[in-house]
Amino acid sequence: MGDSQVEQAPWCQPGPAAAHGEPVINVIRTTTLTAAGCAALLLATTAACGTVENLTAAQKIDRAADKLGERNSLSLELGLDASPAALTKLAGQTDDEPLPPKVAKALTKSRISFSVRSKKPLEDSGAKDLVSAGMKVTVPDGVLAEYRLVGDYAYYRMNVKVFSKLADFPAPTADELPDEAGALKEVIEGKWVKFKTEDLAEGLKESGAAASSKKESSESLDAATQKKIMKAVRGALQRNVTFKDMGSKDGTDHVVAKAPFRTLLTDLFDRLRPVVDDLPEGAELPTAKDLKDAPNKKVAVDFAIKDGALTRVSLDVATLADDARGVKVPLYVKFGEASVIKAPAGATEMPADELLSGLLSGGGSADAEGFDSLDEDF
């Protein structure tokens, strides 16, 4: 199969810009729709080569990824499938300083999840078709932060107590904040706040916090640039990656892709360098010198497929260690159907600029005692 047979997955392409709240929608959409499709493409897929009775291992992955695009909703979870003891043992082989048990627990028990629902199949969806989306960060002591996008509103909450315990420093209480902190006190108390996505977009532009792009007309990569990127990715994968169908276990098919880690990355970034000027500002590619110390062991990426759809992609990061000593630390991405994403009841509406100024400056006035100490700790 040559490059000419490889078409860019339509659900990895940017959709039409929405009239309102495009920066917010792009953030969610980039980390959900793009992650779902491109995770498989970036790691191991090559191409779909027409309808055949017996699919090759690479084609199985490609077809399974396409199945996700046929859905109207998608959930994605990222995490480490390892015990704190395993991570501590692995870190002990690669670092002179022991990994604190608290850190090991936080890393292995934390999860980042994304979800998105659309009016159309995801492969045909643009930002205007988005119904709802969400992101949640869960740590050992509970939900750390959550974001939802429903209709014209974005909803946000953060558990400051959980964050304080995780970071191991005292956080200010709502009573300690100055009056000008306003509805930011609601955030400190872990309550839901909401703001219009249109207002957030304007606030980001006025504050200068929005990520600038070399292509000012869009925050997303244009289709031509995406094609160049995917051609580079496919070329590197076809040259360096081998595939093997591992058969079925408990009703789930497994395909394993293997590649020498440093060789694959070096080839990939070399192919991407001609495209670097078309990437968003600040996107820098590592040089060959940067990668020379990366391990060149063969890494295996396991693709789990059930009912024809991709359900899980995992990589044992322990294989990159000089001496893993039997330890396994799989990093995984799990895919599924998204549950209904509802607007939380009782959310306090606040101006987007108030939330932005509070988060960007530490909240309230610069000499607020509680936030002075918070800034110092950071």
N, C-alpha and C positions, 0 to 999 in steps of 0.2 A: 504493500500500500504506500503510495507516495504522498507528498504534501498536497498535490493537486486534488486528492480525493478527500481531503480533510476540510470540512466546513466548520466555521465558527458556530458553536452552540448558540442558538438564538436567545436562550435565556441567560447568556452571559453578556448580552448586548445591552447598552443603556437604552431605556425607553424615553419617550418624549417628556420634556420637562413639565412638571406640574405648574399650575399658575401660582400656587401659594405654597410656602413652606418647603421649597425645593432642597435647601441645605439639609434640613432635618430628614426628609424622605430619602435623600441620597445616602446619608449616613446609615440608616437602617437598611435600605435596599442593597447598598454595596456590601454590607456585612452579612446579609442573608441570602438574597438571590445569587449574587456573584460568588459568595463563599460556597454555596451549595453546588453550583455548577463547576466553578473553576477549581475547587478543591480536588475534585476527581481529575480534571484536565491537567492541572499543574503537577499532580503526583504521578499519574500513570497512563491516562487514556491516549489513544492515537486517533482512531477514526471509525465511523460507521461506514461499512462498505456495501451497502445494499442489504436486502432481505435474503438471508441464507438460512439453511436448515440447521447447520451446526456452526455456532458462533465460536470464534477464537477467543482466547482468554482476554485479549485487549478489547475485542468487540463487546464482550459481556459487560465490561466496565462501562464502556461508552453507552450501551443500551440502558444499563441500569441508571446511569446519570440522567439520560434523557427522560426516563420514567418520572423523575422528580419534577422535571419541567412541565409534565402533563398535568400536575396537580394544581389546585387553586390555593393550596396552603402548604406551608413547610415549617418544620421546626428543626433547629440545629443546636446541638450541645457539644461544648468543648471541655475536655477535662483530662486528668491523669488517672488511669485505671491501675493504681498501685497503692500499696500500704505505706504509711509513714516510715516504717522500719526499712522497707526496701529502698525508698528514696534516700534515707539517711545512710544506708550501707553503700549505695552507689556514689553519693556525694563524698563519702569517706575515701573512695578509691581515686578521686579526681581533685580533691582539695585538701590542703593541710589543715584547714579549720573545720571542725565538725559542724554539721548542719544542726541548728537548734531544733529540738523536737517540735516546738510550737510552729516553726516555719515549715517543717516537713509535713505536719498535719494540715496546715493551711493550704499548701500547694497540692496535696493529694486529695483533700476533701472539698476543694472549691470547684465550682462549675460556672461556666458562662453559657447562657442559653439565649438564642434568638428565635423569633417566630414572625411569620408574615402571612397575611391572608389577602387574596386579590379577587376581583370580580371575574377575572379571566384565568386560564391556565398560566402558570408563571412564565412559560416560554414565550407567551404572547403579551405579557404585561409590561406596561410602562408605569411611571410614577403616578399618572392620573388614574390608574386602575387600582391603586392600593386602597384596601378597605381598612386595614389595621396592621400594626406591627408592634413588636415589643422586644425588650432586652432585659435580662435579669442576671445579676451576679450573686451567687450563693456561696457562702463560706461556712466553715464548721459551726459557727454560732447562729446561723440563720441567713436571711436575705440581707445582703449588704446594700444593694441599690437596685432600683427597678425603673424602667422607662417604658411608657406605652404611647403609641400614636393611634388615636381613634378619631376619625372625622377631621374636623378643623383644629382639634386640640391635642397637645402633647401633655402627658402626665408624668410626674417624677416624684420619687421618694427615696430617702436614704436613711439607713439606720445608723445614726451617729454613734450610738452606744456600741454597736457591733464593730464599727470602724475603729473606735477608740480602743477597744479591747484587742483588736487585731494589730493595730499600730503600736500598742502599748504606751499610750500617752493620754492624759486626761483631755477631754474635749469640753468646750464651754456648753453650758445649758442655755435654754431659751431665755431664762431670767437674767442671765449675765450679758445678753446682747443689748446693744444700745437701741433706743426706740426707732432710730432710722433704719434698722435692719428689716423692719416691716414683716412681710410674709415669710421672710427667710427664717424667722423663728419657727414657722410651721415645719420647715425642712429639718431644722435641728431637732425637733420633737418627733421626727420620723413620720409626719403626716404627708398625705398626698397634696401636691400643688399642681395646678394646671395653667397653661398659657397657650395662646393662639400661635400656631406654627408660623402664620404670616408675620406676627409680631416678632417671633424669635429670629426669623430670617432677616428682618430689618435691623433688629438689635445686633446681630452678628456683623452685619455690614458696617453699622455705625461704630461699633466697638473695635473693629479691625480684627476681631477674633476669628472670623471666617478664614479658612485656609484659602490662600490665593492660588490661582492656577495660571500656568503660562498660557493656557487657552481661556481667556476671560469669558468667552461666550458660554462655557459650561463647566461645572465642577466635575463632571464625569468625563472619562476618556471617550474620544469620538470613535466611531466605528472603524475608521481607517487605522487608527493607532492600535485599537484592540486586535485587529487582524494581524498587524505586524507583530504584536506581542505573542499572540497565539501561534503564529508561524514559528517564532523563535522557540517557544516552549515545546511545540510539537517536534521541531528539529532536534532539540536536545534530548527529548524523551526517546524518540525513535532511534537515536544513535547510541544511547547509553542504557536504556531500560529494557529488561527482559521480563516476560510474563509467564506465569504458570498457573493453570487451573488446578486447584487443590481439591476439587470435588465438593460434596455436600456433607454437612454435619448438622443434625437436628433441624433439618428443613431449610438450612441457610447455605447458599453456595459461597465459596471463598476463592478469590483470585489473588495471587501474590505477585507484586511487581518488585524487582530488585535492581539496584543501581549502585555503583561506587559513589559515595556521598560527595567527596570533594570534586571528583571528575565531572559529575553531573552538574553541580553548582557552577563550577568554572565555565563549562561549556554553555550553560544557560545564560549566565550573566554576560559572557562574551557576545552571544547572539543578541542580547538586549541592548548593548551599548549604542548601536546606531539609532535606537528609539528613545534614548534618554532625554533628548531635547523636547520630546513630545509629552513627557510625563509631567505630572503636577510639580510645581515648584517645591524644592526640598527633597524630592525623591532622588536619592543617590545610590548608585550601584557599588557593591564592594569590588575592590580591585583584586587582581591575581595575588598580590602581596597580602591582602587581607585574608585571603582564603588558603594561603599556603600551609597554615597550621591546622586547618580543619582535617579531621580524620578522613581517610579515603577507604574506610571499610565499606563493604556492601551492606546497604540497609534494605530491609524488606518492608513494604507497605502492604497491609492486608485489607482487601476490599470485601466486605460482607454484602451479599445480595440475597434478598428474600422476595418471593413473588415478582421477580424481575426488576425490582427497584433497589437502588443502593441504600443500605441501612446504616453502615458504619465503615469508617476508614481509620485504621490505626497503624502506628509506627512505634516500635519499641526503642525509645531513646537510649536505653542502656547499651544497645549494640554499638553506639558511638564511643563508649568509654574504652580506655585502654585495657581495663580489667574489670568486667562486670561481675565476675565470680558468681554466675548463675542468677543474678538479680534481673528481674524484668520490670520495666517501667513504661508501659504503653501510653502514648499520647493518642487520644482518639477524638474523632468528630462523629457524632451520631445524628442520623437524619430520621425524620418522622413527619406525621401530619400535625399541624398546629391546632391547638384547641382554640375555642372562641376567646378572642381578646376583647374584654369589656372595659369601658371607661369606669374607673373606680368611683364609688359613691362618696360624697362629702369632700371632694377635693376643693381646696381654696384657690380661687383664681388670683393670679398675680401678674403684673406686667412683666413681659419677658426681659426688658432692660433692667428691671429690679433684680431678677434672678441672676442675670449675667453679671451685673456690677457686684452683687454679693459674692458670687462664686469666684469671679476674677480678682477681686480686691481683698477677699477674706471676709466680706460682709460688713455693712455699716460703715462707720468712720474709720480712718486709718489708725486712730489712737485708741480704738476700743480695746480694753484690757484683755478680754477673752480671746479676740482674734489676733492680737499682738502675739500672745503666747503660742497660738496655733500656727501663725506664720513662722515663728522661730523654730518650732519643732520640724516644720517642713524644710 
